Amino acid sequence: MGKKKISVAYNLGIPLIILIVDIKLNDPFSVPKLIVLTLISAWLAVEIGFLYSSNKSKLGKREKIILFTLITFLGSLFTATVLSDNLTVALLGETQRRNGLISYLGLTVILIYGMKISSINGTTNLFGLALVASVPVMIYSAIQISGHDFIAWVNPYNNAIATLGNPNFTSAYLGIMIVLAVGYMFSQKFTYQRVFFLLLLVLIALFIIISSESRQGLYALVVGLLLYVNLLVLKYRARFSWILIPFTIFLAALGTAGMLQKGPLSSILYKESVSVRGFYWRAGIEMFLDNPIWGVGVDSYGRYFRQFKEIQYVQRFGTELTSTNAHNVFIQMFSTSGLLVGLSYCVLVVLTFFAAFQFIFKQKQHNQHRVMIALISAYATFQAQSFISIDNLALGIWGYVISGAILGISLNNSDSLQVSSQYAHNNNFGFSKPIFRFLLILPIFYLSIMIRNSEADSYTLRSITNPSITDNRGAVQISANKIIDNFAADPFLKLKAASYLLDMGLTNEAYSVIEKLTNSDPNNYENLWYLANIQYNNGEVDKAIATRLKISSIDKFNTRNHLLLMSYYKEKNNVIEMEKRFDKIMDIAPTSEDAKNAKALLGA
């Protein structure tokens, strides 16, 4: 049997997904990561094809179950994509998120490749990838925390956004890395140099997590470390488990209560952003119950949140604050992609935990137990943050990488990475592989160029739009048209391009674009809002009323929309409809600013 080296695309691609940013794009974080993910997964898909075609032995029962689960996941996700209202969003993902079909296809390919090449002794490579990616993140985070960031980010958050774009993502990522570092430290042969280096990394990462002021990273880290300690005790000091397990349960209950603003830890653990997640979760559950089979549309949570949000949400946070994600990966899967996608993802998670626990408690070699305990604890850290957060690509990649490693080790616990000698020496395979790579990567490369062009054009358009500089009108129109005509451009970018045309006084051009966008996506709240404004400014009050009534059917608790309808009806001398809208505002938020303005408008 010949040894199989791990693909360079895998070893370089995984850290690159974490680290890459492009400051000349409208979305400097998610888009470059998506592009790298699609390219390396296309490369690895060919590797997977040849790995399976070279294996003449039958697949084992467990591997068949895993592959069936993944095929069900992707097949169901593909169907949900085809049935989605907006195909571009379903394929490429929501703007600033990028959790569409292509992302999950790429992540699944990486999981399968990791499963095929993983062995217990090959996990040193995985730990190495984690270090290669985490050290630059920590260095850059430290620079940001010190106030010496060399990039002038427009950042409403804590400075520690690193290359992930959000301090919550940074802290959660470093929480996963800490668990991996601790596990690696105690699963390898002791050396002072290794222990010193890893301890230093752990301390720096912990400092950054605390400095980020993000509870998310600490919560996920504690979950991972608690599982790590409990598994070690259960495996090696089982007689102490009767003390540790109840203590862990008590600590978990205390922490959960604190996050819900109850108990002695509430002042430390509670944040308003934790409370608001309850509204996001319940809205997502309602979306699923209303669309149980295929969901509301892949990564289309934001398009439907206004329809399913609770009145208490508006009363607490106003009409402007919305969300494009359920902030819970499991709820997000069920609500946007339906039952089969959600269930198959849950089955994948269960299979990963089952494979790890079975290996830990059946494998005889102690050092192998410790490696698997480290991996499953890191995976639990990832899933803990997934329970209260978004499937960010830089975080999500590690969930799939670690899951692939765990499943691969459980399937084939060999001492080296091997494939059949037929694959290693078959010249036909060696000749045809570049052809398959070329045929697969070429269209993906073209798609990547179009995605990047749309983002770069949007960045340029934003920088040159200035109503006081009328000479820029021509350049603005050219840049806007590039985005509008780009098939891979995010629909929101096309709407923003139309809004920039409007800012520059190109009203007719903007009106035409927004009408087309609305016709192709008639239930899009943002499109309708812009359309109503243009119609009203053009003196088309009846059309503006019709559009805002459509908005009201989508967002029934939007007091601002009701207030504008009141003003439109006043122009039409329709007192009855004014009073109806006034009553709605009073029912929704009687003490709001919109309510005060409504009283003044009605003369109440």
Secondary structure, DSSP 8 states (H G I E B T S, - for coil): -EE----HHHHHHHHHHHH---TTSSSTTHHHHHHHHHHHHHHHHHHHHHHHHH--S---HHHHHHHHHHHHHHHHHHHHHHTSS-HHHHHH-STTT--SHHHHHHHHHHHHHHHHH--GGGHHHHHHHHHHHHHHHHHHHHHHHTT--SS----SS-S--TTTTSHHHHHHHHHHHHHHHHHHHHHS---HHHHHHHHHHHHHHHHHHHHTT-HHHHHHHHHHHHHHHHHHHHHH-GGGHHHHHHHHHHHHHHHHHHHTT-STTHHHH--HHHHHHHHHHHHHHHHHHHSTTT-S-TT-HHHHHHHH--HHHHHHHTTT---SS-SSHHHHHHHHH-HHHHHHHHHHHHHHHHHHHHHHHH---HHHHHHHHHHHHHHHHHHHHHTTS---HHHHHHHHHHHHHHHHHHH---SS-EE-HHHHH-HHHHHHHHHHHHHHHHHHHHHHHHHHHHHHHHHHHHHH--TT-GGGHHHHHHHHHHHHT-TTS-HHHHHHHHHHHHHTT-HHHHHHHHHHHHHHSTT-HHHHHHHHHHHHHTT-HHHHHHHHHHHHHH-TT-HHHHHHHHHHHHHTT-HHHHHHHHHHHHHH-TTSHHHHHHHHHHT-
